[in-house]
Amino acid sequence: MKNETIEGVNVPLRATIALFALGSCALLNIYATQPILPDIAHQFNVSLGASAWTISASTLGVAVAAPLAGAISDRFGRKYIIVMALIGLIITTASCALAWNFIALLSLRFAQGILVPFVFTAALAYIAEEWSGRAATTMNGVYVAGTAFGGFCGRFLAGVAAAFTGWLSTFLVFAVLLSVVLVLTLFCLPTERQFRPSASLTDSLKNVAKGAQDWRLLATCFIGASLLFQQVTSFTYLSLRLGAPPFSLTSIEVGVLFVVFLLPVMVTPFFGQLISRIGRTQAFLLSQIIGIAGIVLTLAFHLSSIVVGLALSCMAVFAGQSCATGYTARHTKTGRSAATGLYLTCYYLGGSIGAVAPAPLYAQYGWFGCAALICFVALASAALARAAWREAVIRKSEAEA
């Protein structure tokens, strides 16, 4: 059979739909509690700071499981691992609706987090193996756009459910949506043809250790952590700001604000084309400049300015994510899932830190303190990307000479 990974081959529509859906399920659950933290705090009689652990529990689960998820995917295949992980996510998500106390909810959220990287690492490795060149860049953009859509659906639906049927019912809705993703994966995503399994699980785990010695990969992992740190900090603490006077928005109104996640859904696939034109490093620097501009806008006291700023910041994070995940997959020649797992560990660890670490700053300085921290992190990640990805640019120039 003709090798369909060569550049220029059209991407099947069914595979595109399946990968978009898989991307959406990655973020569907993780940040679902973001707009309903006050409801959780009231339900279980805990503080707002403690309720934020419903976010950190899931992201910590991802951080813990990601390296192992990548190694297992490198050994047993892509589609099989994705399907098994989706089944586990459906079960744990539905179980969240039955949480009888705060500890039970945190435990189930942690279990959800453990399962997510099995989908993420296998899907990104699938893209890198089954396509190349512009096709791979485009499909990577489609997948990241799916994560943006999932981020929107998770936050928006949680806010709506909290207002009409109670926040616990949110998880039942998500379980149904995950079932739809499972069906799309089974029937629309072709079984991988370019996958070459590692000799053993031990060899797969060795790839993780090898990746930890690659400073460029580690730098990219830090960049990923900085991106999710920016996003979680902005949405978590802006939600608290908007729920307090003078805005005093309700849970559903805060949930509606997350419609800004639809902007990356439309923009990110085209951003993949921009990466191909101007290069990964320049595209990433542009994304961080846009993100900082957006955060500055959120300092205004007009809701419209805050929404525009949040939209720009959100778009910048997903554009940067497209750069970083693409670099991780292309930079690693063997054990791609293991490398992606290492990236995810840092990525979601950044999200866990972003949910709770800025709390003292918010308590002391309000949103201004959080905004200053986000801008500093964005500048640091831009400087690191310029240093770590520079050699890739040099090699490309030498190859074209």
C-alpha positions in Angstrom: 0.0 0.0 0.0 1.2 3.4 -0.9 2.8 5.4 2.0 0.3 8.2 2.9 2.6 10.0 5.2 4.3 11.9 2.5 3.7 15.7 2.2 1.0 16.8 -0.1 -1.4 13.9 0.5 -5.0 15.0 1.4 -6.1 14.4 4.9 -9.2 12.3 5.2 -12.2 14.2 6.6 -13.2 11.4 8.9 -9.8 11.3 10.6 -9.9 15.1 10.9 -13.2 15.0 12.7 -12.0 12.2 15.0 -8.8 14.0 16.0 -10.7 17.2 16.6 -13.1 15.3 18.9 -10.2 13.7 20.7 -8.6 17.1 21.3 -11.9 18.3 22.7 -12.2 15.5 25.2 -8.7 16.2 26.6 -9.8 19.5 28.2 -13.5 18.8 28.5 -13.3 17.5 32.1 -10.1 19.0 33.5 -11.3 22.6 33.9 -15.0 21.9 34.2 -15.1 23.1 37.8 -13.5 26.5 37.0 -16.7 28.5 36.7 -18.4 26.7 39.6 -15.8 27.0 42.4 -18.1 29.0 44.6 -20.8 26.3 44.2 -18.4 23.5 45.2 -17.1 25.6 48.1 -20.7 26.0 49.4 -21.7 22.4 48.7 -18.8 20.9 50.7 -18.3 23.7 53.2 -14.7 24.5 52.1 -12.9 27.7 51.2 -12.6 29.0 47.6 -8.9 28.3 47.8 -9.6 24.7 48.7 -12.2 24.3 46.0 -9.5 25.2 43.4 -8.0 21.8 44.2 -10.7 20.2 42.1 -8.7 21.7 39.2 -5.3 20.9 40.6 -6.3 17.3 41.4 -7.0 16.5 37.7 -3.9 18.4 36.4 -1.7 16.6 39.0 -3.2 13.3 37.8 -2.1 14.2 34.3 1.4 15.2 35.5 1.9 11.9 37.4 0.6 9.6 34.6 1.9 11.3 31.5 5.4 9.7 31.2 4.0 6.2 31.8 1.1 6.9 29.4 3.6 7.8 26.6 5.7 4.7 27.3 2.6 2.4 27.2 1.5 4.0 24.0 4.9 3.4 22.4 4.6 -0.2 23.3 1.0 -1.1 22.7 -0.2 1.2 19.9 -2.1 4.4 19.4 -5.7 3.7 18.7 -6.0 0.9 21.2 -4.7 3.0 24.1 -7.0 5.9 23.1 -10.1 3.7 23.1 -9.2 2.1 26.5 -8.5 5.6 28.0 -11.9 6.9 26.7 -13.8 4.1 28.3 -12.0 4.8 31.7 -12.8 8.5 31.3 -16.5 7.8 30.7 -16.7 5.7 33.9 -14.8 8.1 36.2 -16.7 11.2 34.8 -20.1 9.6 35.5 -18.9 8.6 39.0 -18.1 12.3 39.8 -21.8 12.9 39.9 -22.0 10.5 42.8 -19.3 12.1 44.9 -20.4 11.9 48.5 -17.8 14.3 50.0 -15.0 16.6 49.0 -12.3 14.0 49.3 -14.2 11.6 47.0 -14.6 14.3 44.4 -10.9 15.1 44.5 -10.0 11.4 44.2 -12.3 11.0 41.1 -10.9 14.2 39.6 -7.4 12.8 40.1 -8.4 9.5 38.4 -9.7 11.5 35.5 -6.4 13.3 35.2 -4.5 10.0 35.1 -6.5 8.9 32.1 -6.3 12.1 30.0 -2.6 11.8 29.0 -3.2 8.3 27.5 -5.4 10.1 24.9 -3.2 13.1 24.5 0.2 11.3 24.0 -1.2 8.7 21.7 -3.1 11.2 19.6 -0.1 13.5 19.1 2.2 10.6 18.3 -0.4 9.3 15.9 -0.4 12.6 14.0 3.4 12.8 13.8 3.7 9.2 12.5 0.8 9.1 10.0 1.5 12.5 8.4 4.5 14.7 7.6 5.3 18.2 6.5 2.3 20.6 6.1 -0.2 17.8 6.6 1.2 17.1 10.0 1.4 20.8 11.0 -2.3 21.2 9.9 -3.5 18.1 11.7 -1.6 19.2 14.8 -3.4 22.5 14.6 -6.8 20.7 14.2 -6.1 18.7 17.3 -5.1 21.8 19.4 -8.2 23.6 18.1 -10.2 20.6 19.4 -8.6 21.2 22.9 -9.7 24.8 22.7 -13.3 23.7 21.8 -13.2 21.2 24.7 -12.0 23.9 27.1 -15.0 26.0 26.1 -17.5 23.2 26.3 -16.3 22.1 29.7 -16.4 25.5 31.3 -19.6 26.7 29.5 -21.7 23.6 30.2 -20.5 23.5 33.8 -21.8 27.1 34.3 -25.1 26.3 32.6 -25.7 23.1 34.6 -24.9 24.8 37.8 -27.6 27.4 37.1 -30.3 25.1 36.0 -29.8 21.5 37.2 -27.0 21.7 39.8 -23.3 21.3 39.2 -23.2 17.5 39.9 -25.3 16.8 36.8 -22.5 18.4 34.7 -20.5 15.2 34.9 -23.3 13.1 33.5 -23.5 15.4 30.5 -19.8 15.1 30.0 -20.0 11.3 30.2 -22.5 11.4 27.3 -20.2 13.7 25.3 -17.2 11.4 25.9 -19.3 8.4 24.7 -19.8 10.3 21.4 -16.1 10.9 21.1 -15.5 7.1 21.7 -17.9 6.3 18.9 -16.2 8.7 16.5 -12.8 7.3 17.4 -13.9 3.7 16.8 -15.5 4.4 13.4 -13.7 7.4 12.0 -10.0 7.2 13.1 -8.1 4.7 11.0 -5.9 2.2 12.7 -2.3 3.4 12.6 -0.1 2.1 9.8 3.2 3.7 10.5 3.4 2.7 14.2 6.5 0.7 15.2 6.1 -0.7 18.7 9.1 -0.5 21.1 10.7 -3.8 22.0 9.4 -3.7 25.6 7.8 -1.5 28.1 11.2 -1.1 29.7 12.6 0.3 26.5 9.7 2.7 26.3 10.5 3.9 29.8 14.2 4.3 28.8 13.0 6.8 26.2 11.5 8.9 29.0 14.8 9.0 30.8 16.6 9.8 27.5 14.2 12.7 26.9 15.0 14.1 30.4 18.6 14.5 29.2 17.7 16.5 26.2 17.9 20.2 27.2 15.9 21.4 24.2 13.1 19.0 25.0 13.2 20.0 28.7 13.1 23.7 27.7 10.0 23.0 25.5 8.5 21.2 28.5 9.0 24.4 30.6 7.4 26.4 27.8 4.4 24.1 27.9 4.1 24.5 31.6 4.3 28.3 31.3 1.4 28.2 28.7 -1.0 26.3 30.9 0.1 28.3 33.9 -0.9 31.5 32.1 -4.3 30.1 31.0 -5.3 28.5 34.4 -4.2 31.6 36.3 -6.1 33.9 34.0 -9.4 32.0 33.9 -9.4 30.9 37.6 -8.7 34.3 39.1 -10.5 36.4 36.6 -13.6 34.2 37.3 -13.2 35.1 41.0 -12.8 38.8 40.1 -15.8 38.8 37.9 -17.9 37.0 40.5 -17.2 39.7 43.0 -18.3 43.4 43.1 -18.4 45.5 41.1 -19.2 42.9 38.4 -21.0 40.3 40.5 -21.6 37.9 37.7 -23.5 34.7 38.3 -22.1 31.2 37.6 -23.9 31.0 34.2 -22.7 34.5 33.3 -19.1 33.5 34.1 -19.6 30.3 32.1 -20.8 32.3 29.1 -17.5 34.3 29.1 -15.7 31.1 28.2 -17.1 31.4 24.7 -13.8 33.1 24.0 -12.4 29.6 23.7 -14.2 29.4 20.3 -11.7 31.9 18.9 -8.8 29.6 19.1 -10.9 26.9 17.6 -11.2 29.0 14.4 -7.7 30.5 14.5 -5.4 27.7 15.6 -5.6 25.6 12.4 -4.6 28.7 10.4 -1.9 29.4 12.9 -0.4 26.1 11.8 0.0 27.5 8.3 1.7 30.6 9.8 4.2 28.3 11.5 5.0 26.8 8.2 5.6 30.3 6.6 7.5 32.2 9.3 8.9 29.4 11.4 8.0 28.0 14.8 10.1 30.4 16.9 8.8 33.6 15.3 5.3 32.3 15.5 5.7 31.6 19.2 7.1 35.0 19.9 4.2 36.6 18.1 1.7 34.5 20.2 3.3 35.6 23.5 3.2 39.3 22.5 -0.5 38.9 21.7 -1.0 37.2 25.0 0.6 39.9 27.0 -1.4 42.5 25.2 -4.6 40.6 26.1 -3.6 40.4 29.8 -3.0 44.1 29.9 -6.5 44.7 28.6 -8.0 42.6 31.4 -6.8 45.2 33.9 -9.6 47.5 32.7 -12.8 48.0 34.6 -15.0 47.6 31.6 -16.4 44.1 31.0 -16.0 44.4 27.2 -12.3 45.2 27.5 -11.8 42.2 29.9 -13.6 39.8 27.4 -11.4 41.0 24.5 -8.3 40.7 26.6 -9.3 37.2 27.8 -10.0 36.2 24.1 -6.5 37.4 23.0 -4.8 35.7 25.9 -6.7 32.4 25.3 -5.8 32.5 21.5 -2.2 33.2 22.4 -2.0 30.2 24.7 -3.4 27.7 22.1 -1.2 29.2 19.4 1.8 28.7 21.6 0.7 25.2 22.4 0.5 24.4 18.7 4.2 25.5 18.4 5.4 23.6 21.4 3.6 20.3 20.8 4.7 20.4 17.1 8.3 20.9 18.1 8.1 18.1 20.6 6.8 15.6 18.1 9.2 16.6 15.3 12.3 17.0 17.5 11.9 13.5 18.8 12.8 10.7 16.4 12.1 7.7 18.6 9.7 7.2 21.5 7.5 10.1 20.5 4.8 9.2 23.0 7.3 9.1 25.8 8.6 12.5 24.9 5.0 13.8 24.6 4.3 12.3 28.0 7.3 14.2 29.5 5.9 17.3 27.9 2.5 16.7 29.3 3.8 16.2 32.8 5.4 19.6 32.8 2.4 21.2 30.9 -0.2 20.1 33.5 2.1 20.6 36.4 2.2 24.2 35.2 -1.6 24.2 35.3 -1.7 22.8 38.8 0.6 25.5 40.0 -1.4 28.1 38.2 -4.6 27.1 40.0 -3.3 27.5 43.6 0.1 29.3 43.7 -1.2 32.8 42.6 -3.8 32.7 45.5 -1.6 34.8 47.9 -1.0 37.3 45.1 -4.7 37.6 44.4 -5.4 38.0 48.1 -2.8 40.7 48.5 -2.9 42.6 45.3 -6.0 41.4 43.5 -6.1 40.6 39.8 -3.3 43.1 39.1 -0.8 40.8 41.0 -1.9 37.8 38.9 -1.7 39.7 35.7 1.9 40.9 36.4 2.9 37.3 37.1 1.4 36.0 33.9 3.2 38.7 31.8 6.5 37.7 33.5 6.0 34.0 32.7 5.1 34.8 29.1 8.3 36.8 28.6 10.4 34.1 30.2 8.9 31.4 27.9 9.5 33.6 24.8 13.1 34.0 25.7 13.5 30.3 26.3 11.8 29.3 23.0 14.2 31.7 21.1 17.2 29.9 22.7 16.0 26.3 22.6 14.5 26.3 19.1 17.2 28.3 17.5 19.3 25.3 16.3 16.2 24.0 14.4 16.1 27.2 12.5 19.8 27.1 11.7 19.6 23.5 10.5 16.7 24.3 8.3 18.6 27.3 6.7 21.6 25.0 6.2 19.5 22.4 4.5 18.0 25.0 2.1 21.4 26.4 1.2 
